[in-house]
Amino acid sequence: MDSQDRNRIVRLRELIRDVPNFPKPGIVFKDITPLLASPAALALSVEYLTQPFRHLHVDVVAGAESRGFIFGAAVAMQLSAGFVPIRKSGRLPAETHVEEYALEYGTDRVEIHRDSIEPGDRVVMVDDLLATGGTMAACCRLVQALGGEIVGVSVLIELGFLNGRSQLPGIPLHAILRYDSDAGTAGV
């Protein structure tokens, strides 16, 4: 990475707002809305999310609800690929495939339309944030259950201290911004 890219990434990082104790006490929420409000930062984020996959012949980009929709659709356009939303349970109108995954306290479910991925489709998974990896791992299992080949996961932010990447064995992970502690220690 050259110095111009490093400077751009520092600028993106400056647009991420920490919100303490949201959504519950002890959590420091990484708020991306200031970044989304900046046309230049949004465009740069989409470019960086797209770069590693430009020459991998991607058929489909799958985005996890809800901020993965923002970035995923834009990445799909950049790759001349289709976009598939992965939704929380009960929000898709046609026949779905459902995957349940563990949360800190309980479980949750995500789903995808059964006809949205063809066997052999090359798929990039996109979301704004990778934390513990449970949601993204469930999303990957959905795509794989339909016969999709996951060529990589691309996220704006990785909370490295939560070790979410360990939930994605064998799947390349690209993160623009990485935080190595909940106190905000950052890596690129």
PAVEX-988788 format. One record per residue (C-alpha): residue number from 1; residue in one letter; x, y, z. Coordinates in nm, 3 decimals. Layout:
# residues N
+-----+---------+---------+---------+---------+
| num | residuo |       x |       y |       z |
+-----+---------+---------+---------+---------+
| NUM |       a |       X |       Y |       Z |
...
+-----+---------+---------+---------+---------+
END
This chain:
# residues 188
+-----+---------+---------+---------+---------+
| num | residuo |       x |       y |       z |
+-----+---------+---------+---------+---------+
|   1 |       m |   0.000 |   0.000 |   0.000 |
|   2 |       d |   0.145 |   0.336 |  -0.097 |
|   3 |       s |   0.138 |   0.656 |   0.110 |
|   4 |       q |  -0.155 |   0.799 |  -0.087 |
|   5 |       d |  -0.367 |   0.492 |  -0.004 |
|   6 |       r |  -0.259 |   0.511 |   0.361 |
|   7 |       n |  -0.365 |   0.876 |   0.377 |
|   8 |       r |  -0.701 |   0.795 |   0.218 |
|   9 |       i |  -0.761 |   0.514 |   0.464 |
|  10 |       v |  -0.675 |   0.745 |   0.755 |
|  11 |       r |  -0.940 |   0.983 |   0.622 |
|  12 |       l |  -1.196 |   0.702 |   0.605 |
|  13 |       r |  -1.110 |   0.604 |   0.963 |
|  14 |       e |  -1.163 |   0.964 |   1.075 |
|  15 |       l |  -1.521 |   0.941 |   0.945 |
|  16 |       i |  -1.606 |   0.644 |   1.167 |
|  17 |       r |  -1.775 |   0.767 |   1.483 |
|  18 |       d |  -1.748 |   0.570 |   1.808 |
|  19 |       v |  -2.075 |   0.561 |   2.003 |
|  20 |       p |  -2.016 |   0.424 |   2.354 |
|  21 |       n |  -2.273 |   0.198 |   2.519 |
|  22 |       f |  -2.476 |   0.134 |   2.205 |
|  23 |       p |  -2.678 |  -0.081 |   2.152 |
|  24 |       k |  -2.609 |  -0.190 |   2.510 |
|  25 |       p |  -2.371 |  -0.099 |   2.794 |
|  26 |       g |  -2.011 |  -0.193 |   2.731 |
|  27 |       i |  -2.035 |  -0.191 |   2.350 |
|  28 |       v |  -1.856 |   0.076 |   2.144 |
|  29 |       f |  -2.059 |   0.099 |   1.822 |
|  30 |       k |  -1.871 |   0.191 |   1.503 |
|  31 |       d |  -2.110 |   0.437 |   1.334 |
|  32 |       i |  -2.047 |   0.462 |   0.960 |
|  33 |       t |  -2.313 |   0.723 |   0.884 |
|  34 |       p |  -2.061 |   1.012 |   0.866 |
|  35 |       l |  -1.865 |   0.812 |   0.608 |
|  36 |       l |  -2.183 |   0.739 |   0.411 |
|  37 |       a |  -2.270 |   1.110 |   0.411 |
|  38 |       s |  -1.944 |   1.195 |   0.232 |
|  39 |       p |  -1.970 |   1.125 |  -0.143 |
|  40 |       a |  -1.591 |   1.100 |  -0.177 |
|  41 |       a |  -1.554 |   0.865 |   0.123 |
|  42 |       l |  -1.842 |   0.646 |   0.009 |
|  43 |       a |  -1.697 |   0.618 |  -0.342 |
|  44 |       l |  -1.351 |   0.542 |  -0.204 |
|  45 |       s |  -1.490 |   0.277 |   0.031 |
|  46 |       v |  -1.669 |   0.104 |  -0.256 |
|  47 |       e |  -1.351 |   0.114 |  -0.464 |
|  48 |       y |  -1.143 |  -0.041 |  -0.185 |
|  49 |       l |  -1.409 |  -0.307 |  -0.118 |
|  50 |       t |  -1.409 |  -0.395 |  -0.489 |
|  51 |       q |  -1.037 |  -0.391 |  -0.574 |
|  52 |       p |  -0.936 |  -0.744 |  -0.466 |
|  53 |       f |  -1.211 |  -0.901 |  -0.675 |
|  54 |       r |  -1.188 |  -0.710 |  -1.004 |
|  55 |       h |  -1.022 |  -0.993 |  -1.197 |
|  56 |       l |  -1.189 |  -1.293 |  -1.031 |
|  57 |       h |  -1.491 |  -1.321 |  -1.265 |
|  58 |       v |  -1.753 |  -1.263 |  -0.995 |
|  59 |       d |  -2.111 |  -1.354 |  -1.086 |
|  60 |       v |  -2.291 |  -1.237 |  -0.773 |
|  61 |       v |  -2.231 |  -1.009 |  -0.477 |
|  62 |       a |  -2.428 |  -1.102 |  -0.165 |
|  63 |       g |  -2.488 |  -0.836 |   0.097 |
|  64 |       a |  -2.593 |  -0.897 |   0.456 |
|  65 |       e |  -2.881 |  -0.696 |   0.601 |
|  66 |       s |  -2.877 |  -0.408 |   0.632 |
|  67 |       r |  -2.562 |  -0.205 |   0.577 |
|  68 |       g |  -2.425 |  -0.481 |   0.355 |
|  69 |       f |  -2.697 |  -0.379 |   0.110 |
|  70 |       i |  -2.548 |  -0.029 |   0.081 |
|  71 |       f |  -2.199 |  -0.148 |  -0.001 |
|  72 |       g |  -2.291 |  -0.476 |  -0.170 |
|  73 |       a |  -2.509 |  -0.324 |  -0.441 |
|  74 |       a |  -2.240 |  -0.068 |  -0.522 |
|  75 |       v |  -1.969 |  -0.336 |  -0.535 |
|  76 |       a |  -2.191 |  -0.547 |  -0.762 |
|  77 |       m |  -2.224 |  -0.254 |  -1.001 |
|  78 |       q |  -1.845 |  -0.209 |  -1.004 |
|  79 |       l |  -1.796 |  -0.579 |  -1.082 |
|  80 |       s |  -2.078 |  -0.599 |  -1.339 |
|  81 |       a |  -2.229 |  -0.869 |  -1.119 |
|  82 |       g |  -2.574 |  -0.933 |  -0.981 |
|  83 |       f |  -2.669 |  -0.843 |  -0.624 |
|  84 |       v |  -2.841 |  -1.078 |  -0.379 |
|  85 |       p |  -2.971 |  -0.960 |  -0.042 |
|  86 |       i |  -2.937 |  -1.184 |   0.260 |
|  87 |       r |  -3.214 |  -1.087 |   0.500 |
|  88 |       k |  -3.320 |  -1.145 |   0.855 |
|  89 |       s |  -3.575 |  -1.422 |   0.882 |
|  90 |       g |  -3.928 |  -1.357 |   0.755 |
|  91 |       r |  -3.853 |  -1.068 |   0.520 |
|  92 |       l |  -3.821 |  -1.235 |   0.179 |
|  93 |       p |  -4.139 |  -1.306 |  -0.020 |
|  94 |       a |  -4.045 |  -1.616 |  -0.221 |
|  95 |       e |  -3.915 |  -1.961 |  -0.123 |
|  96 |       t |  -3.607 |  -1.927 |   0.099 |
|  97 |       h |  -3.323 |  -2.120 |   0.248 |
|  98 |       v |  -3.269 |  -2.038 |   0.618 |
|  99 |       e |  -2.960 |  -2.060 |   0.835 |
| 100 |       e |  -2.961 |  -2.029 |   1.212 |
| 101 |       y |  -2.656 |  -1.904 |   1.401 |
| 102 |       a |  -2.553 |  -1.845 |   1.761 |
| 103 |       l |  -2.549 |  -1.506 |   1.927 |
| 104 |       e |  -2.393 |  -1.420 |   2.262 |
| 105 |       y |  -2.735 |  -1.478 |   2.420 |
| 106 |       g |  -2.953 |  -1.698 |   2.199 |
| 107 |       t |  -2.979 |  -1.750 |   1.825 |
| 108 |       d |  -3.082 |  -1.562 |   1.513 |
| 109 |       r |  -3.164 |  -1.655 |   1.154 |
| 110 |       v |  -3.080 |  -1.525 |   0.808 |
| 111 |       e |  -3.231 |  -1.628 |   0.477 |
| 112 |       i |  -3.181 |  -1.607 |   0.104 |
| 113 |       h |  -3.413 |  -1.674 |  -0.189 |
| 114 |       r |  -3.354 |  -2.031 |  -0.308 |
| 115 |       d |  -3.332 |  -1.918 |  -0.671 |
| 116 |       s |  -3.088 |  -1.630 |  -0.615 |
| 117 |       i |  -2.766 |  -1.831 |  -0.650 |
| 118 |       e |  -2.699 |  -2.086 |  -0.923 |
| 119 |       p |  -2.465 |  -2.380 |  -0.862 |
| 120 |       g |  -2.114 |  -2.269 |  -0.957 |
| 121 |       d |  -2.182 |  -1.895 |  -0.922 |
| 122 |       r |  -1.873 |  -1.712 |  -0.801 |
| 123 |       v |  -1.982 |  -1.497 |  -0.507 |
| 124 |       v |  -1.830 |  -1.211 |  -0.308 |
| 125 |       m |  -1.983 |  -1.155 |   0.035 |
| 126 |       v |  -2.006 |  -0.790 |   0.150 |
| 127 |       d |  -2.090 |  -0.626 |   0.480 |
| 128 |       d |  -1.996 |  -0.312 |   0.666 |
| 129 |       l |  -1.849 |  -0.487 |   0.971 |
| 130 |       l |  -1.705 |  -0.820 |   1.079 |
| 131 |       a |  -1.718 |  -0.865 |   1.455 |
| 132 |       t |  -1.752 |  -1.218 |   1.597 |
| 133 |       g |  -1.812 |  -1.361 |   1.249 |
| 134 |       g |  -2.135 |  -1.544 |   1.332 |
| 135 |       t |  -2.356 |  -1.353 |   1.089 |
| 136 |       m |  -2.108 |  -1.367 |   0.802 |
| 137 |       a |  -2.040 |  -1.738 |   0.859 |
| 138 |       a |  -2.417 |  -1.805 |   0.843 |
| 139 |       c |  -2.443 |  -1.597 |   0.525 |
| 140 |       c |  -2.158 |  -1.796 |   0.370 |
| 141 |       r |  -2.328 |  -2.124 |   0.460 |
| 142 |       l |  -2.646 |  -2.002 |   0.288 |
| 143 |       v |  -2.459 |  -1.929 |  -0.035 |
| 144 |       q |  -2.268 |  -2.257 |  -0.019 |
| 145 |       a |  -2.590 |  -2.453 |   0.044 |
| 146 |       l |  -2.721 |  -2.320 |  -0.288 |
| 147 |       g |  -2.402 |  -2.425 |  -0.469 |
| 148 |       g |  -2.229 |  -2.088 |  -0.477 |
| 149 |       e |  -1.850 |  -2.066 |  -0.463 |
| 150 |       i |  -1.738 |  -1.792 |  -0.226 |
| 151 |       v |  -1.434 |  -1.618 |  -0.370 |
| 152 |       g |  -1.399 |  -1.380 |  -0.075 |
| 153 |       v |  -1.551 |  -1.163 |   0.193 |
| 154 |       s |  -1.509 |  -0.786 |   0.179 |
| 155 |       v |  -1.587 |  -0.560 |   0.475 |
| 156 |       l |  -1.533 |  -0.196 |   0.558 |
| 157 |       i |  -1.441 |  -0.266 |   0.923 |
| 158 |       e |  -1.297 |  -0.571 |   1.098 |
| 159 |       l |  -1.297 |  -0.580 |   1.478 |
| 160 |       g |  -0.986 |  -0.798 |   1.493 |
| 161 |       f |  -0.996 |  -0.834 |   1.871 |
| 162 |       l |  -1.320 |  -1.036 |   1.836 |
| 163 |       n |  -1.149 |  -1.287 |   1.603 |
| 164 |       g |  -1.441 |  -1.311 |   1.359 |
| 165 |       r |  -1.209 |  -1.418 |   1.080 |
| 166 |       s |  -1.169 |  -1.755 |   1.257 |
| 167 |       q |  -1.534 |  -1.827 |   1.168 |
| 168 |       l |  -1.444 |  -1.811 |   0.796 |
| 169 |       p |  -1.178 |  -2.079 |   0.749 |
| 170 |       g |  -1.043 |  -2.101 |   0.398 |
| 171 |       i |  -1.232 |  -1.790 |   0.281 |
| 172 |       p |  -1.020 |  -1.488 |   0.188 |
| 173 |       l |  -1.114 |  -1.183 |   0.399 |
| 174 |       h |  -1.050 |  -0.828 |   0.285 |
| 175 |       a |  -1.104 |  -0.548 |   0.541 |
| 176 |       i |  -1.037 |  -0.183 |   0.470 |
| 177 |       l |  -1.017 |  -0.079 |   0.837 |
| 178 |       r |  -0.914 |  -0.305 |   1.123 |
| 179 |       y |  -0.946 |  -0.232 |   1.494 |
| 180 |       d |  -0.727 |  -0.451 |   1.713 |
| 181 |       s |  -0.882 |  -0.357 |   2.048 |
| 182 |       d |  -1.212 |  -0.224 |   2.170 |
| 183 |       a |  -1.023 |   0.090 |   2.275 |
| 184 |       g |  -0.979 |   0.177 |   1.909 |
| 185 |       t |  -0.627 |   0.056 |   1.827 |
| 186 |       a |  -0.631 |   0.052 |   1.452 |
| 187 |       g |  -0.462 |  -0.128 |   1.168 |
| 188 |       v |  -0.500 |  -0.096 |   0.795 |
+-----+---------+---------+---------+---------+
END
